[in-house]
Amino acid sequence: METKKEIKILVWITIVFGLAFFLPIESARFNTAIAATFDLVKWYAREHVILCLLPAFFIAGVISIFVSQGSVLKYFGANAKKWLAYTVAAVSGTILAVCSCTILPLFSSIHKRGAGLGPAVAFLYSGPAINILAIILTARILGFEMGVARIIGAVSFSVIIGGLMSLIYRKEEKVKKEEQMNLESPPEKRPMWQTSFHFFILVLILVFANWGAPASGDTSSTWYYIWFYKWYITSFFGLGLILSLIYILKIKWQWVIAVVLATGLAAFLSSTYIQDAKMAPLVPVLVGIAGLSIITLLDKRDPDNKEWTLSTWGFAKQILPLLAIGVITAGFLLGSTHDGQTIAGIIPNEWISNLVGGNSIFSNFFASIVGAFMYFATLTEVPILQGLIAAGMGKGPALALLLAGPSLSLPNMLVIRGVMGTQKTVVYVVLVVIMATISGLIYGSVF
């Protein structure tokens, strides 16, 4: 046993030494790829982590703590109205900042507790396929039309695939419905409108804080005026959050006001001393997030408030390392493209264009298959696709990968098989790949 351990250590030392020995630092392409990696990492850290990711983690925490499982089952259950069940499944999936593996415990839970197969599968697909943060990132980085196509594709896919699964296995669903005729959901801890208000206030803050600048020269559109006044709009919804913290979560008003004053002071100082218009808002946002975390952790009136922040931290621990790996990998392999500049990665552009360039059936099908088996941590599909498009990937295959990739992965398939069985898993994967391929063909022909 000891000998095997020593051999393993020797093998790893040999591998590391070999990598160091043959490190191609004399290669211009290698050095350019390293520069692209650091450039993309810096850009993502400045543009997306503080304003996008951190608020999204708090939103995910609201869902996991304040929304009761009984309430979810009330709308997902086999006896719920079909139009309501599928609508709730698709919409609730879009607001979860989770990846294809993180969604699995939630899917397994609602499936085992009696949710209908169709709504459960709709939730399984839409959760990792799209969320509020992904909508913003996709529209800002890959283009507005791609963001809209992703919204339409993900929501419609979830409903259609869920409906087809329910239709194919309708005999099993009929038995489940009969077994749950008398199932009752436990009551909510607080009125649903209060939880909804708190949730949507956070969503609106996230949306308007990340409202992107319009195309250059556009100074008359509604988009421009919203962008120009976005921090005033965000502050208005911030007032709603203050009211929610005091009157819904019952946090001491003195603590909330203290955080408001600290955030306001940070905003004044940053606008005065930080000249970079993009960097100045980050300071008060960080102060506000830190203050919110502290007062919820210290709150003794309702343990759910502390659990909210702890759940948020759990999402951060789970997602941030994976996102960092995804960004680093994308930068090195595919390069960095943003703000009108492009730095090439290690993979030659012609390789990409040969496989997924244009809008052929093969390129869309290939993108769907690769996306289905690759693992995408939440949001990593955006920088990866950004690099692929810059390297020559067609818009149709890009959408195909965007619709198949985040919702599926090989680890995801293995776990789904344990929940639904081999046959249902194969049917689910085939439906996703076929629909992604068709959607890519249609989108590529239009754009």
Secondary structure, DSSP 8 states (H G I E B T S, - for coil): -HHHHHHHHHHHHHHHHHHHHT--TT-HHHHHHHHHHHHHHHHHIIIIIIIIIHHHHHHHHHHHHHS-HHHHHHHHBTTS-HHHHHHHHHHHHHT----TTTHHHHHHHHHHTTB-HHHHHHHHHHHHH--HHHHHHIIIII-HHHHHHHHHHHHHHHHHHHHHHHHHTHHHHHHHHHHTTT------SS-HHHHHHHHHHHHHHHHHHT-----TT--SSHHHHHHHTHHHHHHHHHHHHHHIIIIIS---HHHHHHHHHHHHHHHHHHHHH---TTTTTHHHHHHHHHHHHHHHHH--S-HHHHHHHHHHHHHHHHHHHHHHHHHHHHHHHH-EEETTEEE--SS-HHHHHHHH-TT-HHHHHHHHHHHHHS---TTTHHHHHHHHHHTT--HHHHHHHHHHTTT--HHHHHHHHHHH-HHHHHHHHHHHHHHHHHHHHHHHHH-
